[in-house]
Each structure stands twice: as structure tokens, then as C-alpha cells.
């Protein structure tokens, strides 16, 4: 029994040895066909990062390629405004003050936008991988090559049509720019004259309001227009009468004689131009009529029509800004919903968001302008109220002096005239404030709907 087991194990070992020799011999007799140099093994390139669409654009910035989109680069020009320091000498002692002037230059900027593309055949395409794995003697190779050629021809036709469309759009934009450039060349004299009038603050006959004077300011591109009949103060005045309604350029101009300074253009006032105190009545009996205790000039009267025009102009600007904000908010919300559904491109959403942002900023500036105007009107009322008080004090002193002379009578008549003038100016200022408050309440109130609009909404 033991001898039979040994013989069986020996036979098993002998069989394994014979099988190994047979496999080795067959491998030496029929070696595999080596790969030809003309068809090397192709390994597809691996992405440089964990994002397969990660790439560098032409500007050197890293970007993420959108699926089904390709980048297109364009060069556009944008106006860039910067502050340039200018140093001017103030006096003979050498004291200087650094001011800034704004310069606008046109600089080129490279922009990138994404355009849709069709399916692209790459090295990872299943048909390409199948052809690489086939040998030249395979019967299906020619069929696969024909199919690949047809797909490449179709892709070329799509790419060629897309490039033709881009060339046509570029040509149309170039023709439009060329036509506009030729028109500007024909209107050279008109453009130069209009820019000259704009710089000099003169009225433009082609403007919406030919009686308005543009005031160039640097507050986010806003332009305040003043009526041509109103007085516009010089940059460094010596004596300026406070206007009846300081709105627009009058708000921005310095008011050295006012009891409380208005909004100024950062022009420092010297000690000679600052308002003097009105509370020094200790020496009423001696030298009162030889000194100018008030140092207050009466404002120019008779400008109520101009004040009303300014009030209504401010109210119209405020109503326009409010209407633009009310239109931009729902439009931006609707665009966001359409973008979420994929119905509009990305630049439409960005355009709607930019419009909403501009409307919000414009509304904030309009509110600040309305608040400044309201404060200026209140200060004008206080200013004329102080004039009335000083005129009454002066008339009271003249009446209590008891001098029956001609000089005393003339001074009494002059004091009465000043009091009447001050009271009239104060009444005009109060009327302007009431008109301003009434107009602003009307603008801020919601618009009432008529019966037809209510019926339409009900349906």
C-alpha cells in the first residue's frame, strides 16, 4: 500500500514537470509578433491636476474651462480715471498745497468670453483607441478608418462654419466702427466745439435743456445741471451772497458769510472770511453806529421761479432713480431664475446684476442729495431768521436812544427797510422749504392706479 502511494505521488510530479517543459517549448517555438515602430503604444496625457478642465488662458491666469465651451479672447479699450498730484505755491513764504487733478486715459484690456462648441474627437475617443489596438491585417480596420474620417470631416465642417461666423461678426463690428469713425471725422468741428463748450461750462444748443450749464464733478460720474440764469460762484470768492435756494452748484460752492457752512469743495476759509459773532452787545452805547456789527449781506431776492425749477429738477432726478431701481430689482431676479434654468447666458445675468448695482448706488446718492438740500434749506431759514433778529435789535437801539436829530431819523428808516427786507427773505426761504417738502412727499408716495389698471390686474 505504501509502495502504491509512492508511485502515485511520483507520477503526479512527473506529469507537472512534463507540462512545464511543453509550455516552455511552445513559447520558444511561436514567439509573439513584436510591435512595429510605425504603431507605437499610445498613452493618453494625464491631467496636470485633479480638475480635468483646468488650463491656463492666454493672459497667464488660471481658469476652469466650462463643459462644452471654449474661450475666445478679445481686446477692448476702457477709460481709466486716475488722480494726478499737482503742487501749487500759495504765498511768498513757500507754503505749498498739493491738489489733485483727474486724468482719463484709454487703455487696452484683454477680455475673455466663452462660446459653445460641439463634440470634439480627442485621443480618448473609443474609435481612436479601437484603431490603436488593431493590427494592420485586421479586416475591420478599414471600416473603422472610414468611420473616423467621416467624423473628422463632420467636425471640420462644424469648426469651419463656426470660424466663418466669427469672422463675419468681426467684420460687421469693424464696419460699424469704421462707419462711426468716418462720421466723427465729418463732424470734427461740431465735436470740438461741443467739447469746448462743455469744458467752459457754456450751454449746448443740442442739449435736452439748452438753458442748462453742465457742472463737471467727480462724484461717480454724476453731472449736476444749473439753470443759465442762476449765479455760479468763482472757485475762490471774497464776498458771496447766500442764494435763496442753494441746490446743485450753489450747494457745492462755499458760503463764507453763512452762520453754518454749506457743503463746500474742500476750500479752506481764512480768518477774514469766517462769520463774525453776533453776541457782542456789551458796548451798545458807544461806537455802535461806527462799526459793522452784523457783517451779513442780504441774499438776492426775486429768484423764487429759479428755486422752483431747481426743486422740480431734483425731484425728477429722484423719481427717475427710484423708477430705475424698481425696474432693475425684478429684472435681476427674473434673470437669475432664467439662468438657473439655463435659458440665458452668463453675461446676461452679469448685465442685470450690474444694472441693479448702478441703480442702488444712484439711489443712495440721490438720497444724500435730497438730505443735503433739505439741510441747506433749513440753514437758509436760520440765516434769514438771524438777520431778522439783528435788524430788530438795531431798530430797538435806535428807538431807545432818544435822539431827535436828522441822522437818527435816517438811521431809523434804514433799520426799518433792513428789517422788512430780512422778513421778506425769511418768508421766501420758508416758502421754498415748504415747496420742497411737498414735492418730495409727492415723489415718494406710491402711484395710485386707475380703474382700468385695477381691472387688468384683477383679470
C-alpha positions in Angstrom: 0.0 0.0 0.0 2.9 2.3 0.8 4.6 1.4 -2.4 1.5 2.3 -4.4 1.2 5.7 -2.7 4.8 6.5 -3.5 4.4 5.6 -7.1 1.2 7.8 -7.4 3.0 10.9 -5.9 5.9 10.3 -8.3 3.6 10.1 -11.3 2.0 13.4 -10.3 5.4 15.1 -10.0 6.4 13.7 -13.4 3.2 14.9 -15.0 3.8 18.5 -13.7 7.3 18.5 -15.0 6.3 17.3 -18.5 3.6 20.0 -18.6 6.0 22.8 -17.8 8.5 21.6 -20.4 5.7 21.5 -23.0 4.6 25.1 -22.3 8.1 26.5 -22.4 8.9 24.7 -25.7 5.7 26.1 -27.3 6.6 29.6 -26.2 10.0 29.3 -27.8 8.7 27.9 -31.0 6.0 30.5 -31.6 7.1 33.9 -30.1 4.6 36.9 -30.1 4.8 39.3 -33.0 6.8 42.4 -32.0 5.2 45.8 -32.2 6.1 47.7 -35.3 7.9 51.1 -35.0 5.1 52.7 -37.1 2.4 51.9 -34.5 3.9 52.8 -31.1 1.9 52.3 -27.9 -0.1 55.5 -27.1 -0.7 56.6 -23.6 -3.3 59.4 -23.3 -1.9 62.5 -21.4 -2.9 62.7 -17.8 -4.4 66.0 -16.4 -2.0 68.2 -14.6 -4.3 68.5 -11.6 -7.4 66.9 -10.1 -9.6 69.1 -12.4 -9.6 67.7 -16.0 -10.8 71.1 -17.4 -8.1 73.1 -15.6 -6.0 75.2 -18.0 -4.1 78.5 -18.4 -5.6 81.1 -20.6 -3.6 83.5 -22.9 -3.3 86.1 -20.2 -1.5 83.7 -17.9 -4.3 83.4 -15.4 -5.6 80.0 -14.3 -9.2 79.3 -15.3 -11.6 76.4 -15.3 -12.9 75.6 -18.8 -16.7 75.3 -18.9 -18.1 72.0 -20.2 -19.0 72.3 -23.8 -17.5 75.8 -24.1 -14.2 77.2 -25.4 -12.6 80.6 -24.6 -12.4 83.5 -27.0 -10.1 86.4 -26.3 -10.8 90.0 -27.4 -9.0 93.3 -26.9 -11.3 96.1 -25.7 -10.5 99.7 -24.6 -11.7 101.2 -21.3 -11.4 104.7 -19.9 -9.4 104.7 -16.6 -9.5 107.8 -14.4 -6.7 108.5 -12.0 -5.7 111.3 -9.7 -2.5 113.2 -10.7 -0.9 115.3 -7.9 -0.3 119.0 -8.7 1.6 121.2 -6.3 0.9 124.9 -6.3 2.5 127.7 -4.3 0.1 129.6 -2.1 2.1 132.6 -0.8 5.6 134.1 -0.8 6.7 132.2 2.3 7.0 129.0 0.3 4.0 127.2 1.8 2.5 124.8 -0.7 -0.6 122.8 -1.0 -0.9 119.7 -3.0 -4.0 119.4 -5.1 -5.1 116.6 -7.5 -6.5 116.8 -11.0 -8.2 113.9 -12.6 -6.9 112.5 -15.9 -8.7 109.9 -18.1 -6.7 107.6 -20.3 -7.9 104.9 -22.7 -6.1 101.7 -22.0 -6.4 98.3 -23.8 -7.8 95.4 -21.8 -7.9 91.8 -22.8 -11.3 90.2 -22.1 -12.3 86.5 -22.3 -15.7 85.1 -23.2 -16.9 81.5 -23.6 -18.6 80.3 -26.8 -20.3 76.8 -27.2 -18.5 74.1 -29.2 -19.7 70.7 -30.5 -18.3 67.3 -29.6 -14.6 67.0 -30.3 -12.7 63.8 -31.2 -9.7 63.5 -28.9 -7.1 60.8 -28.2 -9.5 59.3 -25.7 -12.2 58.7 -28.2 -13.4 55.0 -28.3 -12.9 54.8 -32.0 -9.3 56.0 -31.8 -8.5 53.6 -29.0 -10.0 50.7 -31.0 -7.9 51.6 -34.1 -4.7 51.7 -32.0 -5.4 48.3 -30.6 -6.0 46.7 -34.0 -3.2 45.3 -36.2 -2.8 46.3 -39.8 -4.1 42.9 -41.0 -7.4 43.2 -39.2 -10.4 43.1 -41.6 -12.4 45.7 -39.6 -9.6 48.3 -39.7 -10.6 49.9 -43.0 -14.2 50.2 -41.8 -13.1 51.9 -38.6 -10.8 54.3 -40.5 -13.6 55.2 -42.8 -15.9 55.9 -39.9 -13.2 58.0 -38.2 -12.6 60.0 -41.4 -16.3 60.8 -41.7 -16.5 62.0 -38.1 -13.4 64.2 -38.6 -14.8 65.7 -41.8 -18.1 66.5 -40.0 -16.2 68.1 -37.1 -14.1 70.1 -39.5 -17.3 71.4 -41.3 -18.7 72.5 -37.9 -15.5 74.2 -36.9 -15.2 75.9 -40.3 -18.8 77.2 -40.1 -18.2 78.5 -36.6 -15.0 80.3 -37.7 -16.8 81.8 -40.7 -19.5 83.1 -38.4 -16.9 84.6 -36.0 -15.1 86.3 -39.0 -18.4 87.6 -40.3 -19.3 89.1 -36.8 -15.9 90.6 -36.5 -16.2 92.1 -40.0 -19.6 93.6 -39.1 -18.2 95.1 -35.9 -15.2 96.5 -37.8 -17.5 98.0 -40.5 -19.7 99.6 -37.7 -16.6 101.1 -36.1 -15.2 102.3 -39.4 -18.6 104.0 -40.3 -18.7 105.6 -36.8 -15.1 106.8 -37.2 -15.9 108.4 -40.6 -18.9 110.1 -39.2 -16.9 111.5 -36.3 -14.3 112.8 -38.9 -17.0 114.5 -40.8 -18.4 116.1 -37.6 -14.9 117.1 -36.3 -15.7 120.8 -35.9 -19.0 120.2 -34.1 -17.4 117.7 -31.7 -14.5 120.0 -30.9 -16.9 122.9 -30.4 -19.2 120.9 -28.2 -16.3 119.7 -26.0 -15.1 123.2 -25.7 -18.5 124.4 -24.5 -18.6 121.6 -22.1 -15.2 122.4 -20.6 -16.0 126.1 -20.4 -19.4 125.5 -18.8 -21.4 127.0 -21.7 -24.9 125.9 -22.8 -25.2 123.4 -25.6 -27.8 124.0 -28.3 -28.2 120.3 -28.8 -28.7 119.5 -25.2 -32.1 118.4 -23.8 -32.4 121.7 -21.9 -30.5 124.4 -23.8 -30.7 126.7 -20.8 -28.7 124.4 -18.5 -25.0 124.7 -17.8 -23.2 121.4 -17.1 -21.1 121.3 -14.0 -18.3 118.7 -14.3 -17.9 117.0 -11.0 -16.0 113.8 -9.9 -18.7 112.0 -7.9 -19.1 108.7 -9.7 -19.7 110.3 -13.0 -22.8 112.3 -11.9 -23.4 115.7 -13.6 -25.4 118.4 -11.9 -27.0 121.0 -14.2 -27.7 124.5 -13.2 -30.0 127.0 -14.8 -28.3 129.5 -17.0 -30.0 132.3 -15.1 -28.6 131.3 -11.8 -25.4 132.7 -10.4 -22.4 130.4 -10.3 -19.7 131.4 -7.9 -16.0 131.5 -8.7 -13.7 129.0 -7.1 -12.2 131.4 -4.6 -14.7 134.2 -3.8 -14.2 137.1 -1.5 -17.8 138.1 -0.8 -20.7 135.9 -1.9 -24.3 136.4 -1.1 -26.1 133.2 0.1 -28.6 132.2 -2.5 -32.3 131.8 -1.9 -32.1 128.1 -2.7 -28.6 126.6 -2.7 -29.1 123.5 -4.8 -26.7 121.9 -7.3 -23.7 124.2 -7.9 -24.9 126.5 -5.1 -24.7 123.7 -2.6 -21.2 122.8 -3.8 -20.0 126.4 -3.7 -18.5 127.8 -0.5 -20.7 130.2 1.6 -18.3 132.2 3.8 -20.9 134.5 5.2 -23.5 131.9 6.3 -23.8 131.2 10.0 -23.4 127.4 9.3 -21.2 126.5 6.3 -22.9 124.6 3.5 -21.3 121.7 1.6 -18.1 123.1 0.2 -15.4 121.9 -2.2 -12.8 121.5 0.5 -11.6 125.1 0.1 -10.2 126.4 3.4 -11.5 129.7 4.6 -9.2 132.3 6.0 -9.9 134.2 9.3 -11.1 137.3 7.3 -13.9 135.3 5.5 -15.2 133.5 8.6 -18.5 134.7 10.0 -18.2 137.0 13.0 -20.1 136.5 16.2 -23.3 138.4 16.8 -23.5 138.2 20.5 -21.2 141.1 21.5 -23.7 143.8 22.6 -21.7 145.0 25.7 -20.8 148.3 24.1 -24.1 149.3 22.7 -24.0 153.0 23.7 -20.5 153.9 22.3 -19.5 153.4 18.7 -22.4 151.2 17.8 -23.1 153.1 14.5 -19.5 153.4 13.5 -18.9 149.6 13.4 -20.5 146.9 11.2 -21.6 144.5 13.9 -23.7 142.3 11.6 -21.3 141.7 8.6 -24.2 139.9 7.0 -25.1 140.5 3.4 -28.7 140.1 2.4 -29.4 137.4 -0.2 -30.6 138.3 -3.6 -34.4 138.2 -3.7 -36.8 137.6 -6.5 -35.5 134.2 -7.5 -38.4 132.1 -6.5 -39.1 130.9 -10.0 -35.5 129.7 -10.4 -35.7 128.0 -7.0 -38.9 126.1 -8.0 -37.2 125.0 -11.2 -34.3 123.6 -9.2 -36.7 121.8 -6.8 -38.6 120.2 -9.6 -35.4 119.2 -11.4 -34.1 117.5 -8.3 -37.5 115.8 -7.8 -37.5 114.5 -11.4 -34.0 113.1 -11.0 -35.0 111.4 -7.7 -38.1 109.9 -9.3 -36.1 108.6 -12.3 -33.6 106.9 -10.0 -36.4 105.4 -7.9 -38.1 104.1 -11.1 -34.9 102.6 -12.4 -34.3 100.8 -9.1 -37.9 99.4 -9.1 -37.3 98.1 -12.6 -33.9 96.7 -12.0 -34.7 94.6 -8.9 -37.4 92.3 -10.5 -35.5 92.2 -13.8 -32.4 90.9 -12.0 -34.5 88.4 -10.0 -36.1 87.1 -13.2 -32.8 86.8 -14.9 -31.4 84.8 -12.0 -34.3 82.4 -12.4 -33.8 82.0 -16.1 -30.1 81.5 -15.6 -30.8 78.7 -13.1 -32.9 77.1 -15.8 -30.2 77.5 -18.4 -32.4 79.8 -20.6 -30.0 82.8 -20.7 -26.2 83.0 -20.9 -24.0 84.1 -18.0 -23.3 87.6 -19.4 -27.0 88.5 -19.3 -27.1 87.7 -15.6 -23.9 89.8 -15.1 -25.5 92.6 -17.0 -28.7 92.5 -14.9 -26.6 92.5 -11.7 -24.5 95.4 -12.8 -27.7 97.4 -13.7 -29.1 96.7 -10.2 -25.9 97.7 -8.6 -25.8 101.0 -10.5 -29.4 101.7 -9.7 -28.8 101.1 -6.0 -25.7 103.4 -5.9 -27.6 106.1 -7.8 -30.5 105.9 -5.4 -28.1 106.2 -2.4 -26.5 109.3 -4.0 -30.0 110.8 -4.7 -31.0 110.3 -1.1 -27.8 112.0 0.1 -28.5 114.9 -2.3 -32.1 115.3 -1.0 -30.9 115.2 2.6 -28.2 117.9 1.8 -30.8 120.0 0.1 -33.2 119.8 3.0 -30.4 120.7 5.4 -29.4 123.6 3.2 -32.9 125.0 3.2 -33.2 124.8 7.0 -29.9 126.6 7.3 -31.1 129.3 4.9 -34.2 129.8 7.1 -32.0 130.1 10.2 -29.7 132.5 8.4 -32.5 134.9 7.5 -34.0 134.4 11.0 -30.7 135.7 12.4 -30.9 138.6 10.0 -34.4 139.5 11.3 -33.2 139.3 14.9 -30.2 141.6 14.3 -32.4 144.1 12.4 -34.9 144.2 15.2 -32.1 144.7 17.8 -30.7 147.5 15.8 -34.1 149.2 15.3 -34.8 148.8 19.1 -31.5 150.5 20.0 -32.2 153.4 17.6 -35.6 153.9 19.0 -34.4 153.9 22.6 -31.6 156.3 22.0 -34.0 159.3 22.1 -32.0 161.3 19.6 -34.4 163.6 17.7 -31.8 164.6 15.0 -31.9 164.0 11.3 -29.2 161.4 11.5 -31.2 159.4 13.9 -34.3 159.5 11.7 -32.3 158.4 8.7 -30.8 155.5 10.6 -34.3 154.6 11.8 -35.7 154.5 8.3 -32.7 152.4 7.2 -33.2 149.9 10.0 -36.9 149.6 9.2 -36.0 148.9 5.5 -33.4 146.3 6.5 -36.0 144.6 8.8 -38.6 144.4 6.0 -36.1 143.1 3.6 -34.9 140.4 6.1 -38.5 139.4 6.9 -39.3 139.0 3.2 -36.2 136.9 2.6 -37.1 134.7 5.5 -40.7 134.3 4.2 -39.3 133.3 0.7 -36.9 130.7 2.4 -39.8 129.2 4.3 -42.0 129.0 1.2 -39.1 127.3 -0.7 -38.7 124.7 2.1 -42.5 124.0 2.2 -42.5 123.6 -1.6 -39.5 121.2 -1.4 -41.1 119.2 1.3 -44.4 119.0 -0.6 -42.7 117.9 -3.9 -40.6 115.2 -2.2 -43.6 113.8 -0.4 -45.4 113.6 -3.7 -42.5 111.8 -5.3 -42.0 109.3 -2.5 -45.7 108.5 -2.3 -46.9 105.3 -4.2 -48.6 106.0 -7.6 -52.3 105.4 -7.4 -53.7 103.1 -10.1 -56.7 104.0 -12.2 -59.8 101.8 -12.6 -58.5 100.2 -15.9 -55.2 99.1 -14.3 -57.0 97.7 -11.3 -59.4 95.7 -13.6 -56.4 94.4 -15.6 -54.7 93.1 -12.5 -57.9 91.5 -11.3 -58.2 89.6 -14.5 
